[in-house]
Amino acid sequence: MKIGVVADTQDNYAGFKQLLDRFLVGGVQWLFHCGGLGSVRMVELLKPWQFYIVAGQHEPNRYVIETALR
């Protein structure tokens, strides 16, 4: 089983999408995001994945992100 680990994407939508595409091609099955997601629009990229996410210290919209992840 391959696991992808990432942190501090900080709302870099294009960069995060590119990384996830590489993970997919590489056979990654699980994704761990260790803080610094950025904004709620990043949640869209996580939908196809089985993932764990940790809230970062610089996410003022944490509640909105948590709601979108449900």
Number of C-alpha atoms within 10 A of each C-alpha: 6 10 12 17 13 16 15 15 18 17 16 14 18 11 12 20 15 11 14 19 13 12 18 14 9 11 13 17 14 16 19 16 19 16 18 19 27 22 18 18 14 20 16 12 12 18 10 7 14 10 15 12 17 12 16 17 9 13 17 11 11 17 12 12 19 13 9 13 13 5
